Amino acid sequence: MQEPFDIELFDTVYSIFPEEKDTYTVFKEGKEYIQIIRDEGDHWLKANPETGLPLFGMDEEVNLLGKKILEAIGEGEG
């Protein structure tokens, strides 16, 4: 399992905690913020906080966080 790591987006530092495959819990300003799931390619989905199931719909922040995560783990275009 991967170790937690930090990424920066728009002058904000997010702490990323890898969970199961392609699922990450994101902390913002020291508080649990969202859980995101890699869909296909560079598309990411926010998880429903109550059920953990993916919420379908475009969310630019989620996609940007996902891109930064891929760069941090060596899978992105970086």
C-alpha positions in Angstrom: 0.0 0.0 0.0 1.2 3.5 -0.8 2.2 6.0 1.9 0.2 9.2 2.3 1.6 12.2 0.4 0.8 15.9 -0.1 0.0 17.8 -3.3 -0.6 21.5 -4.0 -3.4 22.9 -6.1 -4.2 26.6 -6.3 -1.9 27.4 -3.3 -3.7 24.9 -1.1 -2.0 21.8 0.2 -4.0 18.6 0.2 -3.0 15.5 2.0 -3.7 12.4 0.0 -4.3 9.0 1.7 -4.4 6.1 -0.7 -7.1 3.6 0.1 -8.0 0.6 -2.1 -7.0 0.6 -5.8 -7.6 3.9 -7.5 -9.4 5.3 -4.4 -8.0 8.2 -2.4 -9.2 10.1 0.7 -8.3 13.8 0.4 -7.7 16.0 3.4 -7.9 19.8 3.1 -6.6 22.1 5.8 -6.2 19.2 8.2 -9.8 17.9 7.8 -11.2 15.1 5.8 -12.5 16.7 2.6 -13.6 14.2 0.0 -12.9 10.7 -1.3 -12.2 10.4 -5.0 -12.2 7.4 -7.3 -10.4 7.0 -10.6 -12.9 6.3 -13.3 -11.2 5.8 -16.7 -8.1 7.4 -18.0 -7.9 10.9 -16.5 -11.5 11.0 -15.3 -12.2 11.1 -11.6 -15.4 10.8 -9.6 -16.2 12.1 -6.1 -17.5 9.4 -3.8 -20.8 9.8 -1.9 -19.7 10.4 1.7 -22.5 8.2 3.1 -22.3 5.2 0.8 -18.9 5.4 -0.8 -20.4 4.9 -4.2 -19.3 7.2 -7.1 -21.2 10.3 -7.8 -21.3 10.8 -11.6 -20.9 14.3 -12.9 -18.1 16.7 -13.9 -16.2 18.2 -11.1 -13.2 20.2 -12.2 -11.5 20.2 -8.8 -11.8 16.4 -8.5 -10.3 16.0 -12.0 -7.4 18.4 -11.1 -6.7 16.6 -7.8 -6.7 13.3 -9.7 -4.3 14.6 -12.2 -2.0 15.8 -9.5 -2.2 12.4 -7.7 -1.2 10.6 -10.9 1.8 12.9 -11.3 2.8 12.3 -7.7 2.6 8.5 -8.0 4.5 8.6 -11.4 1.6 7.8 -13.7 0.9 11.4 -14.9 2.3 13.5 -17.7 4.1 15.6 -15.0 
